[in-house]
Amino acid sequence: MEKNKLLERITLDPEIGHGKPTIRRTRYLVESILEYLSGGDSMEDILTEFPDLEKDDILACITYATEVLKHKGLTYSAA
């Protein structure tokens, strides 16, 4: 799926998730899905745990995070 179509899956609504980015106006926070992935869960693990999500939803979270980092120029130092 093209990047813009993936990003359409990410929504910002002050009434949902305290205004944090969510997936398709659900209460699934982008940051939560990214935490699962960074914790070692696979896409298949997440899809099994949350059957109403789709593979493209997870790809949308990764795409969204990539775009935010590109535009914000954020860096992280573990030091």
Secondary structure, DSSP 8 states (H G I E B T S, - for coil): --HHHHHTTEE--TTSGGG--EETTSS-BHHHHHHHHHTT--HHHHHHH-TT--HHHHHHHHHHHHHHHHHH-------
